[in-house]
């Protein structure tokens, strides 16, 4: 909030949490999509660490209670923070 106040938004800022989902045909496809962001999300990882990421992400995703696997594919429930600010 301080960032918005420091940039002349005053107290005209609303922040809320919104439920969302990420989905794909299967878990491997979902992990593949995540890997598209490797240069942004894991830019400080070594080449060896990046090579291990798909396996690690797949294993960790399987542990999520939010993971739902159906005949249509996989889905993970998420939360997004939405900010609306007006001057």
C-alpha positions as a printed Julia matrix, in Angstrom:
87×3 Matrix{Float64}:
   0.0     0.0     0.0
   2.86    2.35    0.75
   4.0     2.07   -2.87
   0.62    3.35   -4.06
   0.49    6.12   -1.47
   4.02    7.22   -2.42
   2.88    7.48   -6.06
  -0.05    9.84   -5.48
  -2.83    7.28   -5.22
  -3.52    8.26   -1.63
  -6.04    5.91   -0.06
  -7.88    5.19   -3.31
  -6.59    1.62   -3.5
  -8.55   -1.6    -3.29
  -6.85   -4.99   -2.96
  -8.77   -8.24   -3.06
  -8.15  -11.93   -3.47
  -9.83  -13.73   -6.36
 -10.0   -17.49   -6.85
  -8.69  -18.8   -10.12
  -7.32  -21.95  -11.71
  -4.51  -23.11  -13.91
  -5.29  -26.08  -16.11
  -3.91  -28.27  -18.87
  -4.57  -31.58  -20.62
  -2.26  -33.33  -18.14
   0.27  -32.54  -15.43
   3.24  -32.84  -17.77
   1.7   -30.19  -20.06
   1.07  -27.89  -17.09
   4.67  -28.24  -15.92
   5.82  -27.62  -19.48
   3.91  -24.33  -19.46
   5.49  -23.34  -16.16
   8.9   -24.02  -17.66
   8.24  -21.35  -20.29
   8.84  -18.87  -17.46
  12.11  -20.42  -16.31
  14.18  -17.42  -17.37
  12.03  -15.15  -15.21
  11.12  -17.36  -12.24
  14.3   -19.41  -11.92
  16.86  -17.1   -13.54
  19.39  -17.59  -10.74
  19.24  -21.39  -10.87
  22.16  -23.34  -12.27
  21.74  -25.31  -15.5
  21.7   -28.53  -13.48
  18.95  -27.2   -11.19
  16.85  -26.11  -14.16
  17.18  -29.59  -15.69
  15.76  -31.1   -12.48
  12.86  -28.62  -12.26
  10.27  -30.51  -14.35
  10.59  -33.59  -12.15
  10.57  -31.55   -8.94
   7.58  -29.46  -10.04
   5.63  -32.55  -11.09
   6.29  -34.26   -7.75
   5.41  -31.15   -5.74
   2.24  -30.47   -7.76
   1.04  -34.03   -7.03
   1.22  -33.18   -3.3
  -1.11  -30.18   -3.62
  -4.58  -30.66   -2.18
  -5.73  -28.14   -4.82
  -4.7   -30.47   -7.66
  -7.67  -32.1    -9.35
  -7.14  -34.73  -12.04
 -10.11  -35.66  -14.22
 -10.71  -37.2   -17.63
 -10.64  -33.67  -19.08
  -7.21  -32.89  -17.63
  -5.64  -31.36  -14.54
  -6.54  -28.23  -12.65
  -4.97  -26.43   -9.72
  -6.98  -23.91   -7.74
  -5.08  -20.67   -7.23
  -5.5   -17.28   -5.63
  -4.71  -14.01   -7.37
  -4.3   -10.62   -5.76
  -6.1    -7.93   -7.73
  -5.31   -4.26   -7.09
  -7.43   -1.38   -8.33
  -6.0     2.09   -7.78
  -7.27    5.45   -8.92
  -5.85    8.92   -8.61
